[in-house]
Amino acid sequence: MTSRATRYWSSGAVPLIGPDVLGGILAQAADLSVVITDMGEVLSVLVNPDHPTFGRLDEWVGRDVRNVLTSESVEKFDRHLIAINAGAAGRRGIELNHVETKGLGFPISYSFHPIGPDGAILMLGRDLRPVAQMQQQLVEAQMALERDYENQREVSTRMGALMETTRDAVVFVNANTGRIASLNGRAAQILGATMDEVQGTSFSAWLREGDGPLDLARLAADARGDAAAPLRATVTGSARSVVLHATQFRAAGERVLLCRLDRGAAPAEPAGAPGQRLARFFERSADALVFTDRAGHLLAANDAFLDLVGRDDAAALRGMSLGDFLARGSVDLKVLTENAVRNGQMKLYATRILAEFAGDVPVEISVAYLDDPAAPALGFSIRDVSRAEGMRGPAGSALEDMRPTRDLVGAATLREIVAETTEVVEKMCIETALELTANNRMAAAEMLGLSRQSLYVKLRKYGLLARED
């Protein structure tokens, strides 16, 4: 190259190129080159020889370029052509779709370049198939990720359902860190805590072996054997013996221990101690027995209570409020707990239990306050009285209560008798509600189904407001 040519390129201009060479350059530089007039008539077509799918497009010459474009591309082409003829078009190209003929059923990006004084326009087209193929690959990859995510969610759901429905107590432990990765409700019940309290903690903190903590390294070494022997351990909180069966496997590059816990024997008690008998009585009692904390959240329930409320898993009830199963909800629970805490116990409180499938069941509840300084609790004895109500005839006590009313017949009108009897019953109900709630008028109003203002009106009516104050 001469020094003159070097200066020519440096100045930003292009040296003169022969027409025979220019055609080859354009054919190689663009996938498709089309020369049109300012009205859109095709003057010349050059096809890149590296794109054999285009074929020869000599039949375009002399035709309006709009005839080989789709309808939506014609409007786009006209707007751009008007802007070019007005000298207002930018350098950004446009994408045009050709009619599906000769392998042109895909978009082509055209840049427009006015050439020559006669208004001819050079359209340099770039095939967008590689871009479209790359976009299609990205879409397929995204869809594959979505399918994998859905598969993982399905596997996780199945795993969760299996963990909670199996009768075995199962704990997954990370063998490298010794922490609990996951567990089911039965395992948490054996360890004496909730799943949230156990999750992520050290497994050896919940079990001990002999006089010291559980040796997790030895457990992992034994689990690698073909015939791993079960290990006897003791729950730290309750001193209950458990039998531990461990199996080791790898997941995501980490060693995991699958530990199955079997209930062992209860801790030995001195001869004549009632602990074991009380535990057996709790499990086999015909009456529903429940232990709660002071707020009324369930700590333990026997099988009779599960039968009464129509549930099948005591671990799932742990932490729920006993008020969720009472007909008047928190009102009943507040009356029971406050009277038990204040007086030490409360006997034969009549209410109804909400069973899951059997509707309302009439019951009598007795409660005792267990004033342990470390962990105070409440013990409830719930007896189903539906049979007693069915067998109890209406004639006995009812006739006795009706005798004063019968004496009024003839001495007063029916309206006066009904009004007087209603007032007596209403006054007795209000007095009973105030007694049960320890004069808590808001709770008494909720128990009677009245507003607080209506209760005050009736208290003034029966002279109970001044007496209570």
C-alpha positions as a Markdown table, in Angstrom:
| # | Residue | x | y | z |
|---|---|---|---|---|
| 1 | Met | 0.0 | 0.0 | 0.0 |
| 2 | Thr | 1.4 | 3.4 | -0.9 |
| 3 | Ser | 1.8 | 6.4 | 1.4 |
| 4 | Arg | -1.0 | 8.1 | -0.5 |
| 5 | Ala | -3.4 | 5.2 | 0.3 |
| 6 | Thr | -2.4 | 5.3 | 3.9 |
| 7 | Arg | -3.2 | 8.9 | 4.1 |
| 8 | Tyr | -6.5 | 8.2 | 2.4 |
| 9 | Trp | -7.6 | 5.7 | 5.0 |
| 10 | Ser | -6.3 | 7.9 | 7.8 |
| 11 | Ser | -8.5 | 10.8 | 6.8 |
| 12 | Gly | -11.6 | 8.7 | 7.2 |
| 13 | Ala | -12.4 | 8.4 | 3.5 |
| 14 | Val | -12.6 | 5.2 | 1.4 |
| 15 | Pro | -10.4 | 4.9 | -1.6 |
| 16 | Leu | -12.0 | 4.3 | -5.0 |
| 17 | Ile | -13.0 | 0.7 | -5.5 |
| 18 | Gly | -13.7 | -0.9 | -8.9 |
| 19 | Pro | -17.3 | -1.9 | -9.6 |
| 20 | Asp | -16.2 | -5.5 | -10.2 |
| 21 | Val | -14.5 | -5.7 | -6.8 |
| 22 | Leu | -17.3 | -3.8 | -5.0 |
| 23 | Gly | -19.9 | -6.4 | -5.8 |
| 24 | Gly | -17.7 | -9.2 | -4.2 |
| 25 | Ile | -17.0 | -7.1 | -1.1 |
| 26 | Leu | -20.7 | -6.4 | -0.6 |
| 27 | Ala | -21.6 | -10.0 | -1.1 |
| 28 | Gln | -19.1 | -11.1 | 1.5 |
| 29 | Ala | -19.8 | -8.3 | 3.9 |
| 30 | Ala | -23.6 | -8.8 | 4.1 |
| 31 | Asp | -25.8 | -11.9 | 3.9 |
| 32 | Leu | -28.1 | -10.3 | 1.5 |
| 33 | Ser | -27.6 | -7.0 | -0.4 |
| 34 | Val | -30.4 | -5.3 | -2.3 |
| 35 | Val | -30.3 | -2.0 | -4.3 |
| 36 | Ile | -33.6 | -0.2 | -4.6 |
| 37 | Thr | -34.8 | 3.1 | -6.0 |
| 38 | Asp | -36.2 | 5.8 | -3.7 |
| 39 | Met | -39.7 | 4.4 | -4.6 |
| 40 | Gly | -38.8 | 0.8 | -3.6 |
| 41 | Glu | -38.2 | -0.9 | -7.0 |
| 42 | Val | -35.5 | -3.6 | -6.8 |
| 43 | Leu | -32.5 | -2.7 | -9.1 |
| 44 | Ser | -30.0 | -5.4 | -8.0 |
| 45 | Val | -29.7 | -8.4 | -5.6 |
| 46 | Leu | -26.5 | -9.9 | -4.3 |
| 47 | Val | -26.5 | -13.1 | -2.2 |
| 48 | Asn | -23.7 | -14.1 | 0.0 |
| 49 | Pro | -22.3 | -17.4 | -1.5 |
| 50 | Asp | -21.9 | -18.7 | 2.1 |
| 51 | His | -25.7 | -18.8 | 2.5 |
| 52 | Pro | -26.8 | -21.5 | 0.0 |
| 53 | Thr | -30.3 | -21.5 | 1.6 |
| 54 | Phe | -31.0 | -18.2 | 0.0 |
| 55 | Gly | -30.6 | -19.5 | -3.5 |
| 56 | Arg | -30.8 | -17.1 | -6.4 |
| 57 | Leu | -33.1 | -14.1 | -6.1 |
| 58 | Asp | -32.8 | -12.7 | -9.6 |
| 59 | Glu | -36.6 | -12.7 | -9.9 |
| 60 | Trp | -36.7 | -9.8 | -7.5 |
| 61 | Val | -35.1 | -7.5 | -10.0 |
| 62 | Gly | -37.6 | -5.1 | -11.5 |
| 63 | Arg | -40.3 | -5.8 | -8.9 |
| 64 | Asp | -41.4 | -3.7 | -6.0 |
| 65 | Val | -39.6 | -4.8 | -2.8 |
| 66 | Arg | -42.9 | -4.6 | -1.0 |
| 67 | Asn | -44.2 | -7.7 | -2.9 |
| 68 | Val | -41.6 | -9.9 | -1.2 |
| 69 | Leu | -42.3 | -8.5 | 2.3 |
| 70 | Thr | -45.0 | -9.6 | 4.8 |
| 71 | Ser | -47.8 | -7.2 | 5.5 |
| 72 | Glu | -46.5 | -6.0 | 8.9 |
| 73 | Ser | -43.0 | -5.5 | 7.4 |
| 74 | Val | -44.4 | -3.4 | 4.5 |
| 75 | Glu | -45.7 | -0.7 | 6.9 |
| 76 | Lys | -42.3 | -0.6 | 8.7 |
| 77 | Phe | -40.4 | -0.4 | 5.4 |
| 78 | Asp | -42.6 | 2.5 | 4.2 |
| 79 | Arg | -42.0 | 4.5 | 7.3 |
| 80 | His | -38.3 | 4.0 | 7.1 |
| 81 | Leu | -38.1 | 4.8 | 3.4 |
| 82 | Ile | -40.0 | 8.1 | 3.9 |
| 83 | Ala | -37.6 | 9.0 | 6.6 |
| 84 | Ile | -34.6 | 8.2 | 4.4 |
| 85 | Asn | -35.9 | 10.3 | 1.5 |
| 86 | Ala | -36.5 | 13.1 | 3.9 |
| 87 | Gly | -33.0 | 12.8 | 5.3 |
| 88 | Ala | -34.3 | 12.1 | 8.8 |
| 89 | Ala | -33.5 | 8.4 | 9.2 |
| 90 | Gly | -31.0 | 7.3 | 11.8 |
| 91 | Arg | -28.3 | 4.8 | 11.3 |
| 92 | Arg | -30.2 | 2.1 | 13.2 |
| 93 | Gly | -31.4 | -0.7 | 11.0 |
| 94 | Ile | -34.8 | -2.4 | 10.9 |
| 95 | Glu | -35.9 | -6.0 | 10.9 |
| 96 | Leu | -38.0 | -7.1 | 8.0 |
| 97 | Asn | -39.7 | -10.4 | 7.3 |
| 98 | His | -39.9 | -11.8 | 3.8 |
| 99 | Val | -42.7 | -14.0 | 2.5 |
| 100 | Glu | -41.9 | -17.6 | 3.0 |
| 101 | Thr | -40.2 | -18.5 | -0.3 |
| 102 | Lys | -36.7 | -19.8 | -1.1 |
| 103 | Gly | -35.7 | -20.3 | 2.5 |
| 104 | Leu | -36.5 | -16.7 | 3.7 |
| 105 | Gly | -39.1 | -17.5 | 6.4 |
| 106 | Phe | -37.1 | -15.7 | 9.1 |
| 107 | Pro | -36.3 | -12.1 | 9.9 |
| 108 | Ile | -33.4 | -10.2 | 8.3 |
| 109 | Ser | -31.9 | -7.0 | 9.8 |
| 110 | Tyr | -31.4 | -4.4 | 7.1 |
| 111 | Ser | -29.3 | -1.2 | 7.2 |
| 112 | Phe | -30.2 | 1.5 | 4.6 |
| 113 | His | -27.5 | 3.5 | 2.8 |
| 114 | Pro | -28.3 | 6.1 | 0.1 |
| 115 | Ile | -25.9 | 5.8 | -2.8 |
| 116 | Gly | -25.4 | 7.9 | -6.0 |
| 117 | Pro | -27.1 | 11.0 | -7.1 |
| 118 | Asp | -30.2 | 9.2 | -8.6 |
| 119 | Gly | -31.6 | 8.4 | -5.1 |
| 120 | Ala | -30.7 | 4.7 | -5.2 |
| 121 | Ile | -30.6 | 3.0 | -1.7 |
| 122 | Leu | -28.4 | 0.1 | -0.7 |
| 123 | Met | -30.0 | -2.4 | 1.8 |
| 124 | Leu | -27.4 | -4.5 | 3.6 |
| 125 | Gly | -29.2 | -7.5 | 5.3 |
| 126 | Arg | -27.9 | -9.6 | 8.1 |
| 127 | Asp | -29.4 | -13.0 | 8.7 |
| 128 | Leu | -30.9 | -13.2 | 12.3 |
| 129 | Arg | -31.1 | -17.0 | 12.4 |
| 130 | Pro | -28.0 | -17.4 | 14.6 |
| 131 | Val | -29.6 | -14.9 | 17.1 |
| 132 | Ala | -32.9 | -16.6 | 16.9 |
| 133 | Gln | -31.3 | -20.0 | 17.4 |
| 134 | Met | -29.4 | -18.6 | 20.4 |
| 135 | Gln | -32.6 | -17.2 | 21.9 |
| 136 | Gln | -34.3 | -20.5 | 21.3 |
| 137 | Gln | -31.5 | -22.3 | 23.1 |
| 138 | Leu | -31.9 | -19.8 | 26.0 |
| 139 | Val | -35.6 | -20.4 | 26.1 |
| 140 | Glu | -35.1 | -24.2 | 26.1 |
| 141 | Ala | -32.5 | -23.9 | 28.9 |
| 142 | Gln | -34.9 | -21.8 | 31.0 |
| 143 | Met | -37.7 | -24.3 | 30.4 |
| 144 | Ala | -35.3 | -27.1 | 31.4 |
| 145 | Leu | -34.5 | -25.2 | 34.6 |
| 146 | Glu | -38.2 | -24.8 | 35.3 |
| 147 | Arg | -38.8 | -28.5 | 34.8 |
| 148 | Asp | -35.9 | -29.4 | 37.2 |
| 149 | Tyr | -37.3 | -26.9 | 39.8 |
| 150 | Glu | -40.8 | -28.5 | 39.6 |
| 151 | Asn | -39.3 | -31.9 | 39.8 |
| 152 | Gln | -37.3 | -30.9 | 42.9 |
| 153 | Arg | -40.4 | -29.4 | 44.5 |
| 154 | Glu | -42.3 | -32.6 | 43.7 |
| 155 | Val | -39.6 | -34.7 | 45.3 |
| 156 | Ser | -39.4 | -32.4 | 48.3 |
| 157 | Thr | -43.2 | -32.6 | 48.8 |
| 158 | Arg | -43.2 | -36.4 | 48.6 |
| 159 | Met | -40.3 | -36.5 | 51.0 |
| 160 | Gly | -42.1 | -34.3 | 53.5 |
| 161 | Ala | -45.3 | -36.4 | 53.2 |
| 162 | Leu | -43.3 | -39.6 | 53.7 |
| 163 | Met | -41.5 | -38.1 | 56.7 |
| 164 | Glu | -44.7 | -37.1 | 58.5 |
| 165 | Thr | -46.7 | -40.2 | 57.7 |
| 166 | Thr | -44.1 | -42.9 | 58.5 |
| 167 | Arg | -44.4 | -44.5 | 61.9 |
| 168 | Asp | -40.6 | -44.4 | 62.3 |
| 169 | Ala | -38.8 | -41.5 | 64.0 |
| 170 | Val | -36.3 | -40.3 | 61.5 |
| 171 | Val | -33.4 | -37.8 | 61.8 |
| 172 | Phe | -31.0 | -36.7 | 59.0 |
| 173 | Val | -27.6 | -35.6 | 60.4 |
| 174 | Asn | -24.8 | -33.9 | 58.6 |
| 175 | Ala | -21.8 | -36.2 | 59.3 |
| 176 | Asn | -19.3 | -33.4 | 58.8 |
| 177 | Thr | -20.8 | -30.8 | 61.1 |
| 178 | Gly | -22.8 | -33.1 | 63.4 |
| 179 | Arg | -25.9 | -30.9 | 63.1 |
| 180 | Ile | -29.5 | -32.0 | 62.4 |
| 181 | Ala | -30.4 | -31.3 | 58.8 |
| 182 | Ser | -34.1 | -32.4 | 59.0 |
| 183 | Leu | -36.3 | -34.6 | 61.1 |
| 184 | Asn | -40.0 | -35.6 | 61.4 |
| 185 | Gly | -42.5 | -34.9 | 64.1 |
| 186 | Arg | -42.2 | -38.3 | 65.8 |
| 187 | Ala | -38.4 | -37.9 | 66.2 |
| 188 | Ala | -39.0 | -34.4 | 67.7 |
| 189 | Gln | -41.5 | -36.0 | 70.1 |
| 190 | Ile | -39.0 | -38.6 | 71.3 |
| 191 | Leu | -36.4 | -35.9 | 71.8 |
| 192 | Gly | -38.9 | -33.9 | 73.8 |
| 193 | Ala | -39.0 | -30.7 | 71.7 |
| 194 | Thr | -40.6 | -29.2 | 68.7 |
| 195 | Met | -39.2 | -29.6 | 65.2 |
| 196 | Asp | -38.2 | -25.9 | 65.1 |
| 197 | Glu | -36.3 | -26.2 | 68.3 |
| 198 | Val | -34.4 | -29.3 | 67.1 |
| 199 | Gln | -33.7 | -28.2 | 63.5 |
| 200 | Gly | -30.1 | -27.1 | 62.9 |
| 201 | Thr | -28.8 | -28.0 | 66.4 |
| 202 | Ser | -26.1 | -30.5 | 67.3 |
| 203 | Phe | -27.4 | -34.1 | 67.4 |
| 204 | Ser | -25.1 | -35.0 | 70.3 |
| 205 | Ala | -26.8 | -32.3 | 72.4 |
| 206 | Trp | -30.0 | -34.3 | 72.5 |
| 207 | Leu | -28.6 | -37.7 | 73.2 |
| 208 | Arg | -26.0 | -39.1 | 75.5 |
| 209 | Glu | -24.2 | -42.4 | 75.6 |
| 210 | Gly | -23.4 | -43.6 | 79.0 |
| 211 | Asp | -22.0 | -40.8 | 81.1 |
| 212 | Gly | -20.9 | -38.6 | 78.2 |
| 213 | Pro | -22.4 | -37.1 | 75.0 |
| 214 | Leu | -23.1 | -39.2 | 71.9 |
| 215 | Asp | -19.9 | -40.0 | 70.0 |
| 216 | Leu | -21.0 | -38.9 | 66.5 |
| 217 | Ala | -17.6 | -39.9 | 64.9 |
| 218 | Arg | -17.9 | -43.5 | 66.1 |
| 219 | Leu | -21.5 | -43.6 | 65.0 |
| 220 | Ala | -20.5 | -42.5 | 61.5 |
| 221 | Ala | -17.7 | -45.1 | 61.4 |
| 222 | Asp | -20.1 | -47.8 | 62.5 |
| 223 | Ala | -22.7 | -46.7 | 59.9 |
| 224 | Arg | -20.2 | -47.3 | 57.1 |
| 225 | Gly | -20.0 | -51.0 | 57.9 |
| 226 | Asp | -22.1 | -53.5 | 56.1 |
| 227 | Ala | -23.9 | -54.6 | 59.3 |
| 228 | Ala | -24.1 | -51.7 | 61.6 |
| 229 | Ala | -25.2 | -52.7 | 65.1 |
| 230 | Pro | -27.9 | -50.6 | 66.8 |
| 231 | Leu | -26.7 | -48.2 | 69.4 |
| 232 | Arg | -28.4 | -47.6 | 72.8 |
| 233 | Ala | -28.5 | -44.0 | 73.9 |
| 234 | Thr | -30.4 | -41.8 | 76.4 |
| 235 | Val | -32.5 | -38.7 | 75.6 |
| 236 | Thr | -30.8 | -35.8 | 77.5 |
| 237 | Gly | -34.0 | -34.1 | 78.6 |
| 238 | Ser | -36.2 | -37.0 | 79.7 |
| 239 | Ala | -33.6 | -39.8 | 80.5 |
| 240 | Arg | -35.6 | -42.1 | 78.3 |
| 241 | Ser | -33.6 | -44.9 | 76.6 |
| 242 | Val | -33.7 | -45.0 | 72.8 |
| 243 | Val | -32.2 | -47.4 | 70.2 |
| 244 | Leu | -30.4 | -45.7 | 67.4 |
| 245 | His | -30.1 | -47.3 | 63.9 |
| 246 | Ala | -27.7 | -45.3 | 61.6 |
| 247 | Thr | -27.1 | -45.5 | 57.9 |
| 248 | Gln | -24.6 | -43.4 | 56.0 |
| 249 | Phe | -24.9 | -42.1 | 52.4 |
| 250 | Arg | -23.7 | -39.2 | 50.3 |
| 251 | Ala | -25.8 | -36.3 | 49.0 |
| 252 | Ala | -24.5 | -33.3 | 47.1 |
| 253 | Gly | -20.9 | -34.2 | 48.0 |
| 254 | Glu | -21.6 | -34.4 | 51.8 |
| 255 | Arg | -21.9 | -37.4 | 54.1 |
| 256 | Val | -25.3 | -37.7 | 55.7 |
| 257 | Leu | -26.4 | -40.0 | 58.5 |
| 258 | Leu | -29.9 | -41.4 | 58.4 |
| 259 | Cys | -30.8 | -42.1 | 62.0 |
| 260 | Arg | -33.9 | -44.0 | 63.0 |
| 261 | Leu | -34.9 | -43.8 | 66.7 |
| 262 | Asp | -36.8 | -46.5 | 68.5 |
| 263 | Arg | -38.3 | -45.9 | 71.9 |
| 264 | Gly | -36.5 | -47.8 | 74.6 |
| 265 | Ala | -37.5 | -48.5 | 78.1 |
| 266 | Ala | -38.4 | -45.7 | 80.5 |
| 267 | Pro | -35.8 | -44.7 | 83.1 |
| 268 | Ala | -35.8 | -47.1 | 86.1 |
| 269 | Glu | -37.7 | -45.9 | 89.2 |
| 270 | Pro | -37.5 | -47.1 | 92.8 |
| 271 | Ala | -39.7 | -49.9 | 93.8 |
| 272 | Gly | -43.2 | -48.7 | 94.6 |
| 273 | Ala | -42.8 | -45.4 | 92.7 |
| 274 | Pro | -46.0 | -44.3 | 91.0 |
| 275 | Gly | -44.3 | -42.8 | 87.9 |
| 276 | Gln | -44.7 | -45.7 | 85.6 |
| 277 | Arg | -48.3 | -46.4 | 86.8 |
| 278 | Leu | -49.2 | -42.8 | 86.2 |
| 279 | Ala | -47.7 | -42.9 | 82.7 |
| 280 | Arg | -49.7 | -46.0 | 81.9 |
| 281 | Phe | -52.8 | -44.5 | 83.4 |
| 282 | Phe | -52.3 | -41.4 | 81.2 |
| 283 | Glu | -52.0 | -43.5 | 78.1 |
| 284 | Arg | -54.9 | -45.9 | 78.8 |
| 285 | Ser | -57.4 | -43.7 | 80.6 |
| 286 | Ala | -61.0 | -43.7 | 79.3 |
| 287 | Asp | -61.2 | -40.0 | 80.0 |
| 288 | Ala | -59.3 | -37.5 | 77.8 |
| 289 | Leu | -56.3 | -36.2 | 79.7 |
| 290 | Val | -54.3 | -33.2 | 78.6 |
| 291 | Phe | -51.4 | -31.2 | 79.9 |
| 292 | Thr | -50.9 | -27.6 | 78.9 |
| 293 | Asp | -48.7 | -24.6 | 79.9 |
| 294 | Arg | -50.2 | -21.7 | 81.7 |
| 295 | Ala | -51.3 | -20.1 | 78.5 |
| 296 | Gly | -53.3 | -23.2 | 77.5 |
| 297 | His | -50.9 | -24.5 | 74.8 |
| 298 | Leu | -50.9 | -28.3 | 74.5 |
| 299 | Leu | -47.9 | -30.1 | 75.9 |
| 300 | Ala | -49.2 | -33.7 | 75.8 |
| 301 | Ala | -52.5 | -35.5 | 75.2 |
| 302 | Asn | -53.5 | -39.1 | 75.5 |
| 303 | Asp | -55.3 | -41.3 | 73.0 |
| 304 | Ala | -58.7 | -40.7 | 74.5 |
| 305 | Phe | -58.3 | -37.0 | 73.7 |
| 306 | Leu | -57.3 | -37.8 | 70.1 |
| 307 | Asp | -60.4 | -39.9 | 69.8 |
| 308 | Leu | -62.6 | -37.2 | 71.2 |
| 309 | Val | -61.4 | -34.5 | 68.8 |
| 310 | Gly | -60.9 | -36.8 | 65.8 |
| 311 | Arg | -57.2 | -36.5 | 65.4 |
| 312 | Asp | -54.6 | -39.2 | 64.9 |
| 313 | Asp | -51.2 | -37.6 | 65.8 |
| 314 | Ala | -50.4 | -36.2 | 69.2 |
| 315 | Ala | -47.2 | -34.6 | 68.0 |
| 316 | Ala | -49.1 | -32.5 | 65.5 |
| 317 | Leu | -51.2 | -31.0 | 68.3 |
| 318 | Arg | -48.2 | -29.9 | 70.3 |
| 319 | Gly | -48.2 | -26.2 | 70.7 |
| 320 | Met | -51.8 | -25.7 | 69.6 |
| 321 | Ser | -54.2 | -23.9 | 72.0 |
| 322 | Leu | -56.7 | -26.0 | 73.9 |
| 323 | Gly | -59.2 | -23.2 | 73.2 |
| 324 | Asp | -59.2 | -24.2 | 69.6 |
| 325 | Phe | -61.1 | -27.3 | 70.6 |
| 326 | Leu | -63.6 | -25.7 | 73.0 |
| 327 | Ala | -67.0 | -24.5 | 71.9 |
| 328 | Arg | -66.6 | -21.0 | 73.3 |
| 329 | Gly | -62.9 | -20.8 | 72.5 |
| 330 | Ser | -60.8 | -18.5 | 74.5 |
| 331 | Val | -63.7 | -17.6 | 76.8 |
| 332 | Asp | -63.9 | -21.2 | 78.1 |
| 333 | Leu | -60.1 | -21.5 | 78.3 |
| 334 | Lys | -59.7 | -18.3 | 80.2 |
| 335 | Val | -62.4 | -19.3 | 82.8 |
| 336 | Leu | -60.7 | -22.7 | 83.3 |
| 337 | Thr | -57.1 | -21.5 | 83.5 |
| 338 | Glu | -57.8 | -18.4 | 85.7 |
| 339 | Asn | -59.9 | -20.4 | 88.2 |
| 340 | Ala | -57.4 | -23.2 | 88.3 |
| 341 | Val | -54.4 | -20.9 | 88.9 |
| 342 | Arg | -56.4 | -18.9 | 91.5 |
| 343 | Asn | -57.9 | -21.8 | 93.4 |
| 344 | Gly | -55.6 | -24.6 | 92.5 |
| 345 | Gln | -58.3 | -26.6 | 90.7 |
| 346 | Met | -61.7 | -26.3 | 89.1 |
| 347 | Lys | -64.3 | -29.1 | 89.0 |
| 348 | Leu | -66.9 | -30.2 | 86.5 |
| 349 | Tyr | -67.0 | -27.2 | 84.1 |
| 350 | Ala | -69.7 | -28.0 | 81.5 |
| 351 | Thr | -68.9 | -27.0 | 77.9 |
| 352 | Arg | -68.6 | -28.7 | 74.5 |
| 353 | Ile | -65.6 | -30.0 | 72.5 |
| 354 | Leu | -65.4 | -29.3 | 68.8 |
| 355 | Ala | -64.7 | -32.7 | 67.2 |
| 356 | Glu | -63.3 | -32.7 | 63.6 |
| 357 | Phe | -66.0 | -34.9 | 62.1 |
| 358 | Ala | -68.5 | -35.7 | 65.0 |
| 359 | Gly | -69.6 | -32.1 | 65.6 |
| 360 | Asp | -70.0 | -30.7 | 69.1 |
| 361 | Val | -69.6 | -33.2 | 72.0 |
| 362 | Pro | -70.9 | -32.2 | 75.5 |
| 363 | Val | -68.2 | -32.7 | 78.1 |
| 364 | Glu | -67.3 | -31.9 | 81.8 |
| 365 | Ile | -63.8 | -30.6 | 82.4 |
| 366 | Ser | -61.9 | -30.7 | 85.6 |
| 367 | Val | -58.5 | -28.9 | 85.8 |
| 368 | Ala | -55.7 | -28.8 | 88.3 |
| 369 | Tyr | -52.8 | -26.3 | 88.5 |
| 370 | Leu | -49.3 | -27.9 | 88.7 |
| 371 | Asp | -47.3 | -25.1 | 90.3 |
| 372 | Asp | -43.8 | -26.3 | 89.3 |
| 373 | Pro | -41.5 | -23.2 | 89.7 |
| 374 | Ala | -39.4 | -24.2 | 86.7 |
| 375 | Ala | -42.3 | -25.1 | 84.3 |
| 376 | Pro | -45.8 | -24.5 | 85.7 |
| 377 | Ala | -48.5 | -26.5 | 83.9 |
| 378 | Leu | -52.2 | -27.3 | 83.9 |
| 379 | Gly | -53.7 | -30.8 | 83.9 |
| 380 | Phe | -57.1 | -31.3 | 82.3 |
| 381 | Ser | -59.5 | -34.2 | 82.7 |
| 382 | Ile | -62.2 | -34.1 | 80.0 |
| 383 | Arg | -65.2 | -36.5 | 80.3 |
| 384 | Asp | -67.7 | -37.2 | 77.5 |
| 385 | Val | -71.2 | -36.7 | 79.0 |
| 386 | Ser | -73.2 | -37.2 | 75.8 |
| 387 | Arg | -74.5 | -40.6 | 77.0 |
| 388 | Ala | -75.4 | -39.2 | 80.4 |
| 389 | Glu | -77.4 | -36.3 | 78.8 |
| 390 | Gly | -79.2 | -38.8 | 76.5 |
| 391 | Met | -80.1 | -41.0 | 79.5 |
| 392 | Arg | -81.1 | -38.2 | 81.8 |
| 393 | Gly | -84.9 | -37.7 | 81.6 |
| 394 | Pro | -86.4 | -34.3 | 81.5 |
| 395 | Ala | -89.1 | -35.0 | 84.1 |
| 396 | Gly | -87.1 | -35.3 | 87.3 |
| 397 | Ser | -85.5 | -32.0 | 88.3 |
| 398 | Ala | -87.5 | -30.1 | 85.8 |
| 399 | Leu | -90.8 | -30.9 | 87.5 |
| 400 | Glu | -89.3 | -29.9 | 90.8 |
| 401 | Asp | -88.2 | -26.6 | 89.4 |
| 402 | Met | -91.6 | -26.1 | 87.8 |
| 403 | Arg | -93.6 | -26.5 | 91.0 |
| 404 | Pro | -93.4 | -22.8 | 92.1 |
| 405 | Thr | -94.4 | -21.9 | 88.6 |
| 406 | Arg | -97.4 | -24.2 | 88.7 |
| 407 | Asp | -98.5 | -22.6 | 91.9 |
| 408 | Leu | -98.7 | -19.2 | 90.1 |
| 409 | Val | -101.2 | -20.5 | 87.5 |
| 410 | Gly | -104.5 | -18.9 | 88.4 |
| 411 | Ala | -102.9 | -16.3 | 90.6 |
| 412 | Ala | -101.3 | -14.4 | 87.7 |
| 413 | Thr | -101.7 | -14.0 | 84.0 |
| 414 | Leu | -99.6 | -16.1 | 81.6 |
| 415 | Arg | -97.6 | -13.1 | 80.5 |
| 416 | Glu | -96.7 | -12.2 | 84.1 |
| 417 | Ile | -95.7 | -15.8 | 84.9 |
| 418 | Val | -93.5 | -16.0 | 81.8 |
| 419 | Ala | -91.9 | -12.7 | 82.5 |
| 420 | Glu | -91.2 | -13.5 | 86.1 |
| 421 | Thr | -89.7 | -16.9 | 85.2 |
| 422 | Thr | -87.6 | -15.5 | 82.5 |
| 423 | Glu | -86.1 | -12.8 | 84.8 |
| 424 | Val | -85.3 | -15.4 | 87.4 |
| 425 | Val | -83.4 | -17.6 | 84.9 |
| 426 | Glu | -81.7 | -14.6 | 83.3 |
| 427 | Lys | -80.5 | -13.4 | 86.7 |
| 428 | Met | -79.2 | -16.9 | 87.6 |
| 429 | Cys | -77.2 | -17.1 | 84.3 |
| 430 | Ile | -75.6 | -13.7 | 84.8 |
| 431 | Glu | -74.6 | -14.5 | 88.4 |
| 432 | Thr | -73.1 | -17.9 | 87.3 |
| 433 | Ala | -71.2 | -16.2 | 84.5 |
| 434 | Leu | -69.8 | -13.6 | 86.8 |
| 435 | Glu | -68.8 | -16.2 | 89.4 |
| 436 | Leu | -67.0 | -18.4 | 86.7 |
| 437 | Thr | -65.1 | -15.4 | 85.3 |
| 438 | Ala | -64.2 | -13.9 | 88.8 |
| 439 | Asn | -66.3 | -10.8 | 88.1 |
| 440 | Asn | -64.6 | -10.2 | 84.7 |
| 441 | Arg | -67.5 | -8.6 | 83.0 |
| 442 | Met | -66.0 | -8.6 | 79.5 |
| 443 | Ala | -65.4 | -12.3 | 79.7 |
| 444 | Ala | -68.9 | -12.8 | 81.2 |
| 445 | Ala | -70.5 | -10.9 | 78.3 |
| 446 | Glu | -68.6 | -13.0 | 75.8 |
| 447 | Met | -69.8 | -16.2 | 77.6 |
| 448 | Leu | -73.4 | -15.1 | 77.6 |
| 449 | Gly | -73.3 | -13.8 | 74.0 |
| 450 | Leu | -74.1 | -10.2 | 75.0 |
| 451 | Ser | -72.4 | -6.9 | 74.3 |
| 452 | Arg | -70.7 | -5.3 | 77.3 |
| 453 | Gln | -73.3 | -2.5 | 77.3 |
| 454 | Ser | -76.2 | -5.0 | 77.3 |
| 455 | Leu | -74.6 | -6.8 | 80.3 |
| 456 | Tyr | -74.3 | -3.5 | 82.3 |
| 457 | Val | -78.0 | -2.8 | 81.6 |
| 458 | Lys | -79.0 | -6.2 | 83.0 |
| 459 | Leu | -76.7 | -5.8 | 86.0 |
| 460 | Arg | -78.4 | -2.5 | 86.9 |
| 461 | Lys | -81.8 | -4.1 | 86.3 |
| 462 | Tyr | -81.3 | -6.9 | 88.7 |
| 463 | Gly | -79.3 | -4.8 | 91.3 |
| 464 | Leu | -76.1 | -6.7 | 90.7 |
| 465 | Leu | -74.0 | -3.8 | 89.5 |
| 466 | Ala | -73.9 | -2.0 | 92.9 |
| 467 | Arg | -73.4 | -5.3 | 94.8 |
| 468 | Glu | -70.5 | -6.4 | 92.7 |
| 469 | Asp | -68.9 | -3.0 | 92.9 |
